[in-house]
Amino acid sequence: MGVKLLLLLVFFGVMVCVGIYSRRHATDVNGFVLGGRGVGPWLTAFAYGTSYFSAVVFVGYAGQFGWKYGISATWIGLGNAFIGSLLAWVVLGRRTRIMTQHLSAATMPDFFGKRFDSNALRIAASAIVFIFLIPYTASLYNGLSRLFGMAFDIPYTVCVVLMAALTAVYVILGGYMATAINDFIQGIIMIFGIIAVIAAVLASQGGFIQAVKSLAEIESDVQLTLGQKGAFTSFFGPDPLNLLGVVILTSLGTWGLPQMVHKFYAIKDEKAVKTGTVISTFFAVIISGGCYFLGGFGRLFDSEAIYSESGSIVYDAIIPAMLSNLPDILIGVVVVLVLSASMSTLSSLVLTSSSTLTLDFIKDNIVKDLSEKKQLLIMRVLIVFFIVISVVLALDPPTFIAQLMGISWGALAGAFLAPFMYGLFWKRVTKAAVWASFATGVGITVLNLFFGFISSPINAGAIAMLVGLVVVPVVSLLTPAPDKKRMEEIFACYDQPVSVRKKVALPEEEE
């Protein structure tokens, strides 16, 4: 217990010190929200990765989908790495950085407002962000609390309040730069932690080969492969179609999440984008791939601890059950690992929500001529407000972690992914198409929540995103084209000449 508490105290102390150090970067709105658009590749890549993977992945998703799909759940982690990280950086990174700076857009709703010349779109987007980031935030506390309960026997309420208060302190003090530096530190912890945990869990089962052999002996209870042995060690697992839905939601979804795309707004330069792409991909392979690979062995730890009183399985209890017999030092590492993952995501969410409400909803709509000083004050107050709401919701969570995250990701990515991506590349996208995407993304997710016409919120979120990718171009082609002169002004940012070294690009003509 002493070792575990010492690890926590050191961790908390470092987080607060980083917040104090970063205060000098948070003296104006640009510094507080974007770090002055001068954040390097390592900080940006780790901020992207740690915002991506939290207790939701480690406890909720890894436990649930590892149980359902066995080792094939590792495909989810690889999808996260190559679609959610590598492809997102390649497709969105440079263009997001260039156009958002050209438009002076600091948030995703601000981008929609300026890219499509619509204050109504900006307000609607800010409302969607605020409403649907709350269930995601609540899911972070829920996953963390189970590990704290296992390691320290600390009441859930104390755990939630402690995590929320500490996050609020360093985000309020240092803004985006504090979250980026802390994300880097937390990312290093996550990398070493997940490697150590996988090695220890497999060793407890007699090593990798023996663990796979034991898993292959378990009969499948999935309808498609009922009674079949070896399904949980097969290439695509017992239920490939639903596995694909999870890959789509958790990988493609990042392209439309404001707290993820925001990282591209703040990156420093071209070199940082290229380096960050590589770092982010490797980080995702290790963390996400490792989490789902670990979860794939969950059925080897089948015991009473993972079932409720009614006899139904509690997916959120699977990973804690796998870790409960590890040595104290490793349990301490796991707690700090998941605390790191959760706090990095939480800090990103609260900063995104508070900046969106301040800059896109309150400024110029409710309060005219809002000074920089007042904007900073309002953002800091809203950080506290947002954290308090999420804590209240977290104290009585309505469903499993994966479902909470599925609802949030489905609505946000379903609404934003298509118009944001098309808006970076295609001049023909219209306001009506953006409204249509907002309506279908939120509509499919919310209606499914009440009527359940799609059995899984995960699949509902994946469908919402895919529908948006079709709806935006169709509606754009069926509605009047936007003003040509205005589009030329916006897209002129991509045509500005810049000087580069020959090792970056060959000149078109040489003497």
Sequence and secondary structure as in RCSB ss.txt:
>XXXX:A:sequence
MGVKLLLLLVFFGVMVCVGIYSRRHATDVNGFVLGGRGVGPWLTAFAYGTSYFSAVVFVGYAGQFGWKYGISATW
IGLGNAFIGSLLAWVVLGRRTRIMTQHLSAATMPDFFGKRFDSNALRIAASAIVFIFLIPYTASLYNGLSRLFGM
AFDIPYTVCVVLMAALTAVYVILGGYMATAINDFIQGIIMIFGIIAVIAAVLASQGGFIQAVKSLAEIESDVQLT
LGQKGAFTSFFGPDPLNLLGVVILTSLGTWGLPQMVHKFYAIKDEKAVKTGTVISTFFAVIISGGCYFLGGFGRL
FDSEAIYSESGSIVYDAIIPAMLSNLPDILIGVVVVLVLSASMSTLSSLVLTSSSTLTLDFIKDNIVKDLSEKKQ
LLIMRVLIVFFIVISVVLALDPPTFIAQLMGISWGALAGAFLAPFMYGLFWKRVTKAAVWASFATGVGITVLNLF
FGFISSPINAGAIAMLVGLVVVPVVSLLTPAPDKKRMEEIFACYDQPVSVRKKVALPEEEE
>XXXX:A:secstr
 HHHHHHHHHHHHHHHHHHHHGGGG SSHHHHHHGGG B HHHHHHHHHHHH SHIIIIIIHHHHHHHHGGGGHH
HHHHIIIIIIIIHIIIIIHHHHHHHHHHT  SHHHHHHHHTT HHHHHHHHHHHHHHHHHHHHHHHHHHHHHHHH
HH   HHHHHHHHHHHHHHHHHHHHHHHHHHHHHHHHHHHHHHHHHHHHHHHHHTTSHHHHHHHHHTSB  SGGG
TT BTGGGSSS S HHHHHHHHHHHHHGGGG HHHHHHHHHB  HHHHHHHHHHHHHHHHHHHHHHHHHHTTGGG
G SGGGB TTS B GGGHHHHHHTTS HHHHHHHHHHHHHHHHHHHHHHHHHHHHHIIIIIIBTTTBSS  HHHH
HHHHHHHHHHHHHHHHHHHTS  S HHHHHHHHHHHHHHHHHHHHHHHHH TT  HHHHHHHHHHHHHHHHHHHH
H SSS HHHHHHHHHHHHHHHHHHHHHHS    HHHHHHHHGGGT      TTT   S   
